[in-house]
């Protein structure tokens, strides 16, 4: 009994698969003539209006200059970061030396008492 219901479920799934496959093939078959008429180089065949071309050209130039400015800003900020880290390291060394001298002075004061 179990084998019969399992077989029926597989048969129903296979029939649905075949019907779906045939439907997809029919849709693709109807669209092939339209796809053949499309240009091969990817252009759509319509010319853009002059206004759209001007706006697109300005946008591309502004976008490129913005990118250039961001690269310059990145370099400047990286330079500042490196110098800040160098200065921070030097200050840390100086503070360490001052602390060491202060501890030595404290030891000398405690030894004198």
Secondary structure as UniProt FT lines:
FT   HELIX           2..37
FT   TURN            40..41
FT   HELIX           50..112
//
